[in-house]
Amino acid sequence: MGRRKSRRKIRLRPKKKIPSVFQCPRCGVTAVSVSIDRKNGVVAVTCGACKLRYTFEYQEIYQPVDYYGKFVDAFVEEMGISV
């Protein structure tokens, strides 16, 4: 007599998520948060440890990761560091 064919288990891989807290270029602590105020059109990128803060104009096409990149670029430009 034959056996029933067993079903193959489907393994779901977890989806990669975009981080919401980033590393500070000045102090190196993972404490940089991006707060978006769509009503006033302002985005504030702030480090919770060393209180480094930059503000940018809100643009709909950018994600928080993009504002973090602009934050790092502005810090590097201000410090005069060449990469």
C-alpha positions in Angstrom: 0.0 0.0 0.0 1.2 3.4 -0.8 1.8 6.4 1.5 0.3 9.8 1.1 2.7 12.4 -0.2 3.6 14.9 2.5 3.4 18.6 1.9 6.6 20.7 1.8 6.8 23.3 4.5 7.0 26.8 3.2 9.6 28.9 5.0 9.0 32.6 5.0 12.0 34.8 5.0 11.7 38.0 7.1 11.6 41.2 5.0 14.5 43.6 5.5 13.4 46.8 7.1 14.8 50.3 6.6 16.2 51.4 9.9 14.6 54.3 11.9 17.6 55.1 14.1 21.0 55.8 12.6 24.6 56.2 13.7 25.9 59.7 14.4 28.9 60.9 12.4 30.3 63.0 15.3 30.0 60.7 18.3 29.4 57.3 16.7 26.4 56.4 18.9 23.4 54.9 17.2 21.0 57.7 18.4 20.2 59.8 15.3 16.4 60.2 14.7 14.6 61.8 11.8 11.4 63.7 12.6 9.3 64.9 9.7 6.8 67.8 10.1 4.8 67.8 6.9 2.5 70.6 8.1 5.3 73.1 8.4 7.5 71.5 5.7 10.5 70.9 8.0 12.6 67.8 8.7 14.8 67.8 11.8 17.6 65.2 12.1 18.9 65.1 15.7 21.4 63.0 17.6 20.1 62.0 21.0 23.6 61.7 22.5 25.6 64.7 21.4 22.6 66.9 20.4 23.9 67.5 16.9 21.0 68.9 14.9 20.3 69.9 11.3 17.0 71.0 9.7 16.0 70.5 6.1 13.1 71.5 3.9 10.6 68.7 3.5 10.3 67.1 0.0 7.8 64.4 -0.6 10.2 62.2 -2.7 12.7 61.7 0.2 12.5 58.9 2.8 14.1 59.3 6.3 17.2 57.4 5.0 17.7 60.1 2.4 17.5 62.9 5.0 20.1 61.0 7.1 22.4 60.9 4.1 21.9 64.7 3.6 22.7 65.1 7.4 26.0 63.2 7.1 26.9 65.1 3.9 26.2 68.4 5.7 28.3 67.4 8.7 31.2 66.2 6.5 31.1 69.5 4.5 31.0 71.6 7.6 34.0 69.8 9.2 36.0 70.0 5.9 36.7 66.2 5.8 37.6 64.8 2.5 36.5 61.3 1.7 
